[in-house]
């Protein structure tokens, strides 16, 4: 890519700045002449080598060095690393040169890593030496600016060549001199026997252009392909390189008219930037450097007596003209076409009808350019069809009768003089004059402009985007209409100030705009109506812009009138787009009219207190102070960006609607309001009683706020709602409260005595009843749509927590974050609660937690969701869960989700004394699955308080519901467990002990295996088939658990000779349900279990004990 560098100091021997500042086109032509001269040097060196016919490597190297020294002259050090000759299949005899380096004053000016020359072998037979092609790979060339342009060698220090005759300058002596020099350079390369048909290829080259003051412009990746025709009179060349706006390319063609012998040079280029052809002209920063691409073509005809004629066409592509760091500090140029003709006879360049367009703005123009001498060019351009319509203006396009720009450009001093700028329109005129200097880091500007009286819309269209862009943006957006009585603008800015990334620093005396305003409409801000009929004066002085208003009117939406007695608007720094604008206004009117303004966005003073403007009566005078960001952030609410203060002095003020539940009238008060609070001081009749008023209320708080006052309140449900504390799903009953306002910020601090209230923790199965002592404190901070609870603590006997919460209007509790949360002694967890739909999402983490309350709530059917259609979820990670019967589960992880009141997911894992406990229930409403297992069945059922008379054993349960409807069916299997002293078991065994004489220890019955097939329908669990087997007995049974009614009905057969084989899925009655009808023994006892699940009755048929198995069905109990 093209890079821009600056050397710390001028090179030794470099010419002074005056000589270095030459015209851009002449520099480009001399640079090209320098490159062509370099080609002559290379060709001459090749001829010097070959003419002697030697093939010795050392001799070739010496001949190359001598040829270059002879061509370049004294002052250069030349080195050639190596030279060899060889034969190439395609090119024949070739010479490879390595490491060519030319030094001047200790610095390299030419470096050629590799060069290959092809020699015509056939010509050697006739003793003629001819180089047919040359290929240079990776060369680096540094050209230095001098009075004659860019070059290297002795000619860089010499004077520029003079034209052959004074009459041949065609009105532009220096430009003509450059063209003729370029023509002679081409002639020296093209004309001659030795160069006919010569091909030159250069790849990956680097060209450095060094100005006289040390600034260096580099062109990287330069590629050149040139060919001289076989007659030795014409040539073509193609050139491409990386430039400021990307990779550019050019095409050069030179031919000779056989009739006149005139030389015709044509150049075409594309994607080239102005900084590429005039590197010393613009020295702006990277943020503002122009990158607009240029396309064009130039044809120049020269003869022996000088330039005959020239034509040019320049097409300017689309791009941004940046004049500041902000995205809006730019002009988007769509296209421009410049057509010019150099009339040698008249000695001037005529700009033929050309055009420029930047969006809707644009038009055609013509003009002339002529050289005054000493590098100064005069120009005059005129347009009669220009339309002014800036993209960022909403005004109608403005057709100009005349746009004229005349002045001059002095190349040596880099000064653009604008002697005459005229814009004439039907609505008003602008006249200006000034200068732009390009000799510093950024342009300097001196300008004086005057505007005739005109409407605001015309003034907006004439205001250039790069003049005070901050003030211009404010004017375009906020001044809606009216007239200016006249304006004057004076600017004097030194180099290095404008077009910088940072805002410029300018003095008031160097940057000043004054204009008078008449009958002007100005947009205010937020929901306030525009100011109309305003008169005043606007002044831009340095960085500050100020508008002083003498009078005006605000018309409210309801049609009332508020008078603007005086006002002012100011911008501290118009060059800083992130700055603020300040507004100060004095208003007067009725309380109703002023109330409309006070209720507009972002104030909403009345609405936030539950009032409407029509509720008010009386008179008022208002002082408003507002600070508004110039560049509002659309992602942030306006009220969060605008600072404001309103002071209202009201007399005989009254409200039809109660304020904080009380009526008032005959008020003479002073009201101060800002985004934080409203304070009222004065006298009023409150509820018919005269009183002194001194109140302070947060602006965003609802009715019932206590502001700066402290109070003791008994808050029932209605009182809490008035305070914005919608927490009925957590707290019910009466709460004794101490309230005081927070220091230095909106909101109140609450100290609550919850003894007379009921406190509930949703989803965790815990509550504090009425009469149980507990205290709670928190800060209630109002926020949009609700209240934020901070510094919340709860303290009670064995329970409490600390944390924060969020309440939303109409939703109650929507979020809570609790630390050191404990419901019973020994608890240590943190809890996060978030509103999810109609329910809550709860996460809990900690080292220990007592879950007996949660288990009891689940057993009672309340659970999460409480049987309604709420959506709840629970995610738990606890080191130790404490359950019933002194049982614990460690490393517990539980994930429970209910959607619409229906359990959709329950996944739990943990450990009990080294064994693993797992449970998984998944239901997507189309299919449900159940999997559970425990390494110690007795421990887990005791933990859950389901059954306490099972010891040890492994249990596994699997089930599924294959469709959206229907029961969940599955199996349960338990192995190697014991039934511990079950009374019902004792009764059944006693019926067989007398008949069989077998002694069975009913205090610990060992069961080897139990299997059951079950169906679950939501309210009932059917045991379709079950059997168990032990070492001395067995049983088969079937029946149903009715969960909705809480009853059980089972029947089966107990067989003494079987091994115990089954245990029930609902273990509260497992020990009471023994026997079965599958794989029975020959002799057994039939039994029946029925009644409440927690305490069913057991019936045993003693006759079945003596009947063979095949007849036992006669004595079985039927369900």
N, C-alpha and C positions, 0 to 999 in steps of 0.2 A: 504494500500500500504506500501511497504518497505520505511522507512524514514531514513535519515542520520542525526545524530545530533552530536554536539561536546560539551562536558561539559567544563566549564571554567577552571577546574583544575582536577587533578587526584584524584580519590577516596582515602580517607585515607586508608593506609595500602596496597594500590595496588602496585604490583611489578613494577620495573623499566622498561624503554623501551627496554633494551637488552633482558630481559626475555620475554617481550610481543611479540617480533618479531619472531614468529615461523612459520614454514611452513604451507601453506594454507590447504593442505590436512589433516595434523595432527590436525589442529584447527577444521576442520569440523568433524573429527572422535571423538575428545574429546568432542566437543559440543554434538554430538549425544550420546556419553557415559554419559554426564551429564544429558541429558533428560531421558535416560533409568534408570540412578541412581535415578532420581526423581520418576520414576514409581515404583522402588523397595521400596522407602520410603513410597509411598502411600499404596502399597499392605501390607507392614509390619504394617502400622498403622491400616489398616482394620483388619488384623489378631489379633492385640493386643486388639482391641475392642471386637471382637466376642468371643475370647477364654474364656473370663470370663463369657459369657452367660448373662450378665446383660442387662436390657432394660431401666434402668433409664437414662433419658436424660443427666443429669449432669455427671453421671459416664461415658457415652460414650464420651462426650466432653473431659473429663479429660484424658481418655485413648488415644484419638487421639492426644492430645497435648503431652502426655508423650511419645507416640510412635515416633512422629516426633522429639522430643528433643533427644531421645536416638539415633535416626538415624543420625541426623545432627551434634550432638556434641555441645560443648559450643560455646558461642558467638552469639547465635540466640535467639530472642524473638518470642515466638509462641503464637498465639491467635486463638481460634476456637469459632465462634459466636454461633453456635447451632448444636445439633445433635438429630435426632429423628429416630425411627424405625417405619416401617409400612409394610403393605402387598400390593404387586403389583400383579394384575391379571396375567400379563405375566411373571414377573420375581420372583414372590414369595416374600420372605422376603427381604426387602431393608432397607438400612440406608441412610438417607439424611443428609448431612453435609453442613452447611452454614458458610460463612465468615471465611474461613481459611486464615490466614496471617502469614507469616514468615518474621521477621525483622532482619537486621544485620547492626550494626552501625547506627541505626536510620532510615535506608532506607529499604523499602520493597524489598525482593528478590523473594518471592512467594506470590501470591494472587489468591485464588480460591473462587470465589463467591458461586459456587454451585457444589457439588459432590454427586453422587448417587452410592452406592455399593449394588450389588445383592449377597445374601448369599444362598447357596444350602440348602434348607429346609430339603431335604431328608437326607442329611449328618448329620443334627442335631439330627435325631432320633438315629443314631449310635454314637452320641456324637462326631462326626467329624465336624470341622468347615472348610468350604471352600467358598472363594469369587469367584464367577463365572464371574463377569463383573464389570467394573467401568466406569462411565460416568462423565467427567469433562466439565463444561460449563463456557466459558469465563475466563480461567485461564491466569495469567500473570506471566512470569518467567524471571528473570534477571540472566544471567550467566556472570561471570567475568573471563577475561583472566589471566592465570598464567603460570608458567613454564611448567605445564603439560597439558595445553590447557584451554578450557572453563569449568567452573564448579561452584557449589555453595556448601556451607557447609565447613567442616574442610578440605576436600581434596583439596579445592581451594588454600589453602596456603601451601600444602605439596609439596614434590618433585615429579616429574613424576615417574611412575613405571618403573623399569628397566626390560629389556628383561630377559627371563629365562636363556639364555645362550648367550655368545658372538657370537657363530656360527649361531644364529638364526636371525641375523639382515639382512641377504640377501643382504648385500652391502649398505643398507640404514638404519642405526641404529635408527634414530629418527622416520622415517616413519614406520619401523617395530614395534617400541615401541607403536606408536599410534594405529596401526592395532591390536596388541595384547591387548592393553588396551580396545579397542572397543570390541574385541572378549570376553574378560573376563566380560565386562559389560553385554553383551548379555547372556553369560552363567549364570551370577548371576541372571538374570531375568527369563531365560527360564528353566534352570535345577532345578528340585525340584518338590515334590509332590503337593505343595499347588498352583502352578501356571499352572498346566495342564489344557488345555481348557479355559484358562483365556482370556477374551475379554476386550480391553480398547478402549474407544472412547473419543476423545477430540475435542471440537468444539469451534470455534471463539477464539482461544488462541492468545496471544501476547508473542513473544519471543524477549528479548533484549540481545544483545551481547555487553558487555562493554570491550573495549580494556584497556590495562594497562595505557595508557595516557589519558583515560577518554572519548574517542570517542565511541558513542553508535550507533549500527545498529539495527533497529527494523524490525521484520517480523510480519505483521498484518494478521488477519484472518487465522490463522494456524489451519488446521484440520488434525487429526490423527486417523486412525483406525488400531488397532493391534490385533493379535490373536496368542496365543501360542497353538501349537497342543496338542492333547490329550495325547501324549506320553511324553510331557514335554521336547522335545529336539529341536524342530524347531519352527520357528515363521515367520509370514508375517506381514508387516506393509505398509500402504499407507499414504503418507504425502503430503499436498499441502499448499501453502501459497502465499501471495502477495509478489512479488519481484521487482527488479530493472527494468525488462523488461516485467512485467505483472505477471500473476499468474503462478507459476511453480508447478510441482508435482514430486513425487519420489516414488519408490517402493523398499522395502527392503525384502529380503528373506534369512533366515538362516536355514541350514539343516546340518545334520551330516551323513557322509559316514559310514554305518554300518561296512564296511570291515576294514577301516583304522582309524576310529574315527576322521578323519579330519573334521574340520568345513568349510563349504562352504558358503560364504556370497556373495550375488549378489545384486547390486544396479543399478536401472535404473532411469533416470531422464529426464525431458523435460522442455523446456522453462525457464531454469535457466540461470542467467547472471553471469559473472565472479565476479561482485561486490557482489553477493549473497554468494558465497562460499569463497571469499577472501575480506571481507569488508575493511580490513586495507591496502590492496595493492594499490588501486587506490583512490586518494583523489582529483580528478579533479572536476572542476565546473560542474554545471548542463548542460551547453551548450556543453561540450565535454565529458561528462560521457559516457562510452561504454554501449550500450543497445542491443548488439548482443545476440540472444538466443543460448543456448547450449543444445544439446541433447546427451545422451550417456548411456553407461552401463559399469559396472566394476564388475569383479568376482575375489574374493580373497579366496585362500585356505590356511588355517592355521592348524598347528598341535601343539602338546604339546611342540615341539622344535622350534616353531616360524613359520614365513611365508614360505609356500611351493612354491607358485607361484601366479601370478596375471595377468590378461589381461584387457585391457581397449580399448574402442572405443569412440571417441568424435567427434560428428558432429556439426559443427558450422553453424548456420543458416545465412540467408542473413541479412545485416544491414550495417549501416554507422559507419566507424571509423572516428570520428571527431577530428580534431586537430586545430580548429580555429573557430571564430564566423561566418565567411562567409559560404554561402551554398557550395561554391566551395572548401572550406577547409575540404575536407572529401574524404574518399576512400570507394566506395561501394563494400563491400565484398559479393560475390554471394554464395560461399559455401567453406567449408574446412572440411576435414576428417583426423583425427589423430588416428592411430592404434598403440598400444604399448603393449609390453609384458615384465613383470617383471620376469627375470630369476634369481631365488634365488641362483642357483648354481654358476652362473657367477658374481652375485652381481651387475647387471646393468639392466637398462630399455632400451630395444631395440625398437626404433621407426620403425615399419614395414612400407612398402611403403604406404605413405599417400599423400594427395593432398590439394592444396589450389588454388582458382580461384577468381579473381576480374575482371569480364568482360573477355576480351581476354587475360589478363595477368594471368599467372598461370603455374602450373606444379606439378610434383610429387617429393617427397623427402623421404629420410631415415635418420636415425641418431641414436645416443645413448645418454643416460643420466646416470650419476653416481654421487654418493655423495662423495665429497672430505672430508667431516667432518665439524663439527661445523656449520651445517646448510647451507653449500655451495654445490651447485650442478653444475656439469660441463656438458656441452652439446656440440654436434657437429652434424650439419645437412648438407646434401649435396643433390644437384639436378643437373641432367644432361639433363633435357628436359624442363627447364623453358622458357617461352615466355614472353617477356616484351612488353606490348602494352597498355599503359595508355589510359583510356577512353577519356581523353581530348586531346590526341595527334593524329594528322593526319598522322604521319609517319607510314611506314610499320612496322609490328610486328618484333621484334628483338629476334631471337633464341639464347639463351645463351649456350655456350659449358659447362660451369660450374658455378654454384652458390653455394658458401660454406659460412656457418656462424658457428662460433665456439666461445665459451665463457663459462661464468658461471653466476649463479644467487645466490647471498648471501642473504638468507632470513632474518637473523638478521639485516643486514644493508639495506635491500631492494635495493640492487645494482645489476643491470644487466650489466655484462661485455661482450663486443663484442670484443674479442681478435683478431678475424680474419674474415673479410668480403671480399669475392672475387667474382667478376663477370667477367667472361671471355667470350668474343664474338669474332666473326670473324672481327668485325670492330674496336675493341679496348677493353681495360681492365680497371677495377676499383678495387682498393685495399683500404680498410679502416679499422679502429679500433676505438673503443670508449667505452663509458659507459653511461648507463641510470640509474639515481637514482630515487627511488619512495618514499623517506622519507620526502618530502615536500608537499606543497599544490598542486604543479604540478611537473611533472618529470624534473629533471636536465639532461643535455646532454653535453657530451664531445666527440668530434669526429674529427678525422683527416682522410682525403681521398685524393687520388691522381688518376688522370685519365691520361692514355697514349694518344698520338695524335689519333684523331678519327674524323669522319665526324660528322657534327652537328646533323644529324638524330639519330645517336647512342647515342650521349650525351643526347638528349631530352628523349629518352626512359629509360635511366639509372637514371635520376634525380628524387629522391623520392618526392612525392607530399607534404610531411610535412616539407621539408627543404626549407626555404625562399619561401613560396608559391607565394608571389607577384612577385618576380623576375622570378620564374619559369613560371608563367602564361604569363608574358611579353615575355619571350624567346620562349615559345611554339607558341605564336600568331605572333611574329614579326620577328624572325630569320628564314629565309626561306631555307638557305643552306650554304654550305661552310665547313670549317674544323676548329677544335680547335688544337692549337699547343701543348696543354697540359694544365692541370689545377690542382689546389690544393685548398682544402676546409678545414678550421679549425674552430671548434666551441667549445666554452666553456660557457655554459649557466647555471646559478644558478637556484635552485628551485623557483617556483612562477613566472616565466617569460613566459615560453611557454604554449601553449594551454589555453590561457586566453581569455575572451570575448573581452577585449581591446587589441589594438596592443602592442606587447612586446617592452620593452626598452632594447636594447643591445648596448654594446660598440663596436667600430670598431676593437679593439684588440681581442675581444671575438667571433667575428662572421665575417669571412673573406673568400671570394672566389676570386681567380685570375685565368684568363684563357686568352690565346692568340687566336686571330681570324685571319684566313687567307682566302682570296678569298671568303668572306662571303656576302650573300645577305640578306638585312634587309628590311622588310616592313616599309614604312614611315607612312602616314596617309592620310585620305581623298582620293582624286583622284590623288595624286602624285605617280609617278612610283616608284618601289622598288629600293633601293640602291644596286648596284652589284659591285663585285670585290673589296670589302672593306677589309682593313686590319687594325688591331688595337688591343685594349686590353680592356677586361671587368673586373671590380673589384666590388665585393660586400663587403662593409666594414660597419659592424653594420647594420643600417637601410637604408643606402644609396647604390644604385646600379648605376654604371656609366660605359658607353661605350665610349671610345675615339677612333675616326677614324682618320687614317693618310691619307687615299686616298680612292677614289671610283668614280663611274660613275652613272649618272642617264640617262637612255634612255627614251626619250619622246615618246608618241604614234605615232608621225609622223616620228620617226627614228632619230631625232637629238640627239646630245650628249651634256650633261652639266657635266662639271667636278666638283667633290667634292674635294675642296682643303683641307679642314679639317672640322671636326664636332665632336659633342659630344651629347650623350643622357644620361639623369640622372633621377632617381626616388628618391625623397627625403626620402620616407619611404616605403620600400617594404612590410611591414607588414600591411599597411593601404590600403585596397582595394578601398577606396574612394579618395585616393590621386591623384596627377597629375604626369605626366612625362614631362620633359622639353627637347627640341631639339634645338641645335644651329648648323647651317651649313653655310659654306662659299662656294659659287658657282661662276662659271664663264662660259660664253658661248656667243653665238650670241643672239641678241635681239629676234629673232624668237623662238629659243629654250627656252630661259628664259621665254618668253611670254607664251609658253605652260604650264610651271610650274605655272606661275602667274594666269593662267586661270583655273587651276584645282580646284576641290572642296577642302576646302571651300572658297578659295580666290575669284575666278571668277572676278579678277580685271578688265580684259579687257572686258569680256562679259557684265559686269554691266555698262561699259562705251560705249557699242556698237561697240567694236573692236574685231578683231580676231588676233591670233598670226602671221598669214601670212601677216597681214598688216604692221608689224614692220620690220625695218632693222636697223643695227648698232651693237654695241658691248655693253656688260654690265657685271658688277660684282654685285653679289647679296649676301646679308647677311639675313638669315632667322632665326627667333626666334619663336618657337611654344611651347605652353603648352597644353597638351592633358590629359583629365581624363583617369585614368587607367580602370575605369568601365564606359563605355559610356552608357548613358540612351537612349535606342532605341526609346522611345516615344518622344524624343526631337531632333530637327534637329541638325546635327553635327556642323553646323556653329554657333549654339547658345551655344555650349559647348566648342569649341576650341578657345583659345586665340592665336593670332599670330601677328607678325609684320615683314614686309619686307622692306628692304632698297636697292634700285637699283641705282647704279651709271652708267649712260649710256653716251656713246659718239657717236656722229654722228647719233643720233636717228632720225628716220623719220617714218611717217605713210602714207600708201597709201589711207587710208580712213579718211575723215574729223573727227576731234574731236571737239564736240560741235559746229558743223557747219563750222569749220575752218580747213584749212590744215596747217601742220607744218613739218619742216625738219631741218637738220643741228643742232639738239638739243643736247646740252651738259647740262644734267640736273641730279639732284638727286631727286629720287621719293621715298617718304615714304608712305607706305600703311599699314593700320590695319583695323579691321572690321568696324571701324567708318568712316574713311575718307582716301582720297588720297591727298597728298600735293606734288606739283611740284615746284621746284625752279631751276633757271638756265637761260640759253640763248637759243633762238631758232628763226628761221625764220617763222613767222606766216603770212599766205597769202602772202608770198614773201617779207615781211618786217621784218628786224631784230628787235628783241624785247627782253626785259628782262621779264622773266616769273615768276610769283609768284601766284600760284593758290592753293585753298583749296576746295575740293569737297567731299561731303558725298559719301561713296562708293556705297550705294544702290540707289542713286538718278539717274533719267534718264537724257538724254541729255538736256542741257539748264539750269542746276542747277547753282545757283549763289554762292554757297559755303559761304565763309567768306566775300564776297564782298556785298556791298549795291548797288541797282540799281533802276532807275525809268523807268518803262516799260509801254507801251500801249499794253495790252494783248488782241488781237483778238482771234478768235477760234484756229487758227493754233498755236499761241504762247502758249495758255493755254495747248494744247495737248503736246507740247514740254516740258512743266514744269510738266507734269503728272496730270494736273488739268482737268479731263474729266467731266465737269459739264454743258454740253450744254443743258440738260433737265431742268436746273435751271436758268442758266445765259446765255444770248445771247447778241451779240453786243460787243462794245469795253469797256474794263474796264481799267481805269487809275490806275496803281499799283506802290506802293513803296515796294521793297523787300529787306530784309536783313536777314542774316543767324542768326539762333538762337544761343544763348550763351551756350556753353558747351554741345551741343547735336546736332544730325543731324536734318536737316529741316530748314525751312525758315519762317519768319514772313511776312505777307502780310497786307498792308493797301490799301483798294480798294475804289475808288470813282465810284459809280454805276450810276452816273447821266446820262451817255451816254449808259447805258445798260438796258435791260429789265430783270426783276427778277420775277420768277414764283415759287409759292409754289404748287407742284403737288397735285391734289386731293382736294384742299380746295377752289378752285375757286377764287384765289387772285393773282394779279400780280401788279408789279410796272412798269409803262411805261417809255419809253425813255424820258428824260428831267426832271423826278421827282427826286429831290435831295435825295440821300441816301449814307451812308458810311458803309463799312463793314471791319472788321479786323479779322484775324485768323492766327494760326500757322499751317503750312502744314508739317507734319512729315512723311517722307517716311517709308513704311513698305512693307513687301513682297506682291506683287500683286497689290499695290495701294498706297493710301495716307490717312493718318489719319489727320482730321481737328480738332484742339483743340482751346480753348479760342476764339470761334467764336462769334462775336457780329454784329448785324445789327441795324442801327439807321436811322430813317426817321421821317417825320412829321406825328406823330400819329401811327406809326407802328415800329416794331422791335422785336428782340429776342436775347437770348444768348444760347450757347450750343456747341455741338460737332457734327462731321459728319465723315463718312468714304466713301472714293472713291475707286473704283476698276477699274483696267485697263480694258477697253472695256465695262464696265457696267455703268460707271458714278457713281451717288450717290447710295449707297447701304444701308446707315444707317444714321440717324440723331437723336439727342436728344436735344430738345429745351426747355428752361425755359423762363418764363416771355414773352411768345409768345403773340403778339398782332398784329392784322391786322387793327383794328380801335380802336379809343379811347374807353376805358371801358373794353377791352378784358383783361383777366387774365387767361391764360391756359398754360399747359406744353404739349409738343407734342413729341411723339416718332415715327420715321419713319424707316421702314426696307424694303429692297428690297425683294419682294416675286414673284419669277418667273420673268415675264416680267413687273410686276407692283410693287405696294408698299402695305405694311401693316402699317396703321397709327392708333395710339392710342392717344387720347387727354383727359386730365383731367384738371379741373379748376373750378373757381367760376363763370366766366362770359365769354360769347363769342357771337359776332355778326355773325349770319349765313345767312345774306341777300345775301352775295356773293355766298355762297354755293347753296342757293335756286335758285338764278338766273341762275347759271351754270347748275343746274339740269333741270330747265325749258327750257333752251336753247338746251338741249339734249347733252351737253358735259359730265357732270357728271363724276364720277370716271370711268376711262377706256376710256373716250373720244371717244367712238364708235369703238375703235379698239379691238384687241383680248387680251388685257392685263388682268392680274389678280390683282385686288385691293381689299383691305378691310379697313374698318374704324370702330373703336370702340371708342365711346365718352361717357364720364361721366362729365357733366357740371351742375353746380348749377343753372345757369340761361342762357337760350338761348334767344337772342334778335333777333326778326324777323321784318317783315314789319308791318306798321300801328301801331307802338308802342305796339305791342303785344309781350308777353314773354311766354316761357315754362320753368318751374322750375323742378329741380330734373330730368333732361333729361338724358336718356340712349339710345344710338343709336348704332346698330351693322349692318354694311352694307358690303356685300361681292359680288364681281363681279368675275366670272371665265370665261376666254376666251372672255371677253367683254360682257358677258350675266349676268344680275343680278340674283344671286342665293339665296340671303338672305337679307332681310331688316327687322329689328325688332327695334321698337322705342317705348319708353314709356316716360311719363312726366305728368306734372300737369299744369292746367291753372285755377287760382283762385279757387283752391280746387277741381276742376273736373279733371278726369283722361283722358289722351290722350294715345291711343295705336294703333300701326300699326304693322302687321306681314305679310310678304310675303316670302314664301319658295318655292324653285323650285329645284327639284333633277333631272330635265330633263326627268323624267318619269311622274311626277305628280307635280302640282303647286297648292298652296292654298294662299288665301288672306283673312285677317281679319283686320278690322279697326273699331275704335269707338272713339267718342269724346263727352264729357259731355257738351261742348259749341261749337256747330258747327260753329257759326259765328266767334268765336275767333280764331279757328284753321285755317279756310280758309283765314281769314284776316292775320294771322301770316305768312301763306305761300304765300300771295299775289295772291291768286287764285280768290277771289271775296270779295268785301268789303261791300255788301248790304244785308247781312244776320245777324240777331241778335238772339243770344241764340240758343236753340234747342239741341237735342241729335241726333247724326248720327251714324249709324252702317252699315258696308259694309262686305259682305261675298261673296267669290267666289272661284272657283276651275277650274283647267284644269285636267281632269281625265286621260289623256294619254300624251305621249310625244309630239304629234302634236295636232293642233286644238286650238280653242279659249278658253280663260278663261271666264267662265260664272258665273254670280252671281246676287246678289240683293243688293240694297241699300235702307235703310229706315231711314227717318228723322222725328222727331216729335217735336211739340211745338216750332216752330221758326217763325221769322218774316222776310218778305222781305221789305227792307227799301228804299222807294222812288226810285224804279227802273224805269227809263224812259220808257223802253219797256213795262213794266206792265201798266204804265199810259196810253200808247197808246191803248193797248188792252182793258183795262177797259172802256176807253172813248167810245168804239163802243157799249157797252151794257148799258151804263148809260142812254142814251137818250131813249132807247126802254123800259127799265124796270123801270126807275125812281129810281133805287136803288142808294144810295149814299155810295160809298166805299172809305175809307181813304187809298189812295195808298201810302201815306208816311210811313205807317206801316201796311202791310197786315199780319195778323196772319194766320199761317198755322198749322193745327193740326197734319197732317200726310202727308208724301210723300213717295211713294214706286216706285222702278224702277227695271226692269229686264234688265241686260246689258250683252254684249259679248265684250271681248277684244281680238284682234287678233295680237297685236304688233304695228300696225300702225293705227288701227281704233278701236273706241269704238262705238258699236251699242247699242242704247237704243231701245230694242224690244218693251217694253211696260212700260209706266209710268203713274202714276196719283197722283194728290195731292188733298187734301181736307182741306178747311178752314170753318169758320163760315158763310161766305157769298158768297163763290165762290168755284169753283173747276176746274180742268183741266186734260186732258189726252193728251199724246204726244208720239212720237217715232221719231227716226232719227239716225244720225251717226256723230261722230267726226273723221275727218281724220287728225291724228296727223302728218303724214309725210308731208302733204300739208298745214297743219295749217288752215283748213276750217271746217265749221260745216254746216249740213243740217238737219233741224228739221221741223216737222209739227205736228199740234195738234188742239185741240178744247178747248176754254175757256168757262166755264159754270158758270154763275153768281150764280146759286142756290147751287152750290157744296161748300164744305169746301176745302180749299187749301190742296193739298195732296202730293206734290212731289218736290224735288229739285234735281238738276243734279249732277252727279259724277264729272264732270269737271266744277266747279263753275264759271269760268270767264263769262259764258253765261247763268248761271242758271236763272237769272231774265228775260232773253229775250226769254226763251223757255217755253211757257205756253200753256195749252190746251191738248187734247188727244182724243182717240177714244174708251176708255174702261169705262164703267159705266157712259156714258155722261148724261147730263141733257136734258131736252126736248128742251131747247133753248140755243144756244151758238154761239160763234164766232170762226171760223176757222182761223188759222194763220200759217205763215211759217217764219222760221229763217234760213238764209243762208249767207255765206260769211266767211271772216276771223274770227277765233275764238276770237281774241281780239276786233273786232268791226263788228259784223255781222249786216245785214239789217233785219228789221222785216216787214212782209207783213200781212195785216189783210183783210179778205173778209167780207165787211159789209153785203152782202146779206145773208150770213149764219146766221146772228143774228136773222132773222125773220123766218127762216125755222125750222119746227119741227125737232127733233133729227133724226128721221128716214130718212128724206130727206137731211140732212145736208151733207152727203157724196158727194152729187152732187157738193157742193161748196168747198170741201176740196182741199187744195194744194197737189199735188202729187210730190214725190221725184223721 
